[in-house]
Amino acid sequence: MPSDKIHCVELVALKALADLDQLEGSWQSSMESSDPEGVALLLRLLLAHMASTSKRLLSAMVLDRLNIEEGATASKAAGHQGLQRPAEA
C-alpha cells in the first residue's frame, strides 16, 4: 500500500547517501595518494558513519512503526464510530 508521505527510514537513508556522496571526492583522492594514514582515517570515518546510520535507521524504523500503529488505531476507532447510528424513532 503506497503512501504519499515520506517515512523516517527513507529520510535517514537519503541523508546517509547524501553524506557518502559528499565524501566521494575525498575518498578517491585519498586512495590515489596511497597514504596509509589518510586511508586508515577515511576508513574509520566510513565505519563511524555506518554505525551512526545504523542507529538512526533503527530509531526511524521504530518511529515509523509507531506512526503506522497509531494510524491503524485511529482508523479502527473511526470505523467503530461509523457503526454506531442513532436510533430511529
C-alpha positions, 0 to 999 in steps of 0.5 A: 500500500503506497503512501504519499508521505515520506517515512523516517527510514527513507529520510535517514537513508537519503541523508546517509547517501547524501553524506557518502556522496559528499565524501566521494571526492575525498575518498578517491583522492585519498586512495590515489595518494596511497597514504596509509594514514589518510586511508586508515582515517577515511576508513574509520570515518566510513565505519563511524558513519555506518554505525551512526546510520545504523542507529538512526535507521533503527530509531526511524524504523521504530518511529515509523512503526509507531506512526503506522500503529497509531494510524491503524488505531485511529482508523479502527476507532473511526470505523467503530464510530461509523457503526454506531447510528442513532436510533430511529424513532 
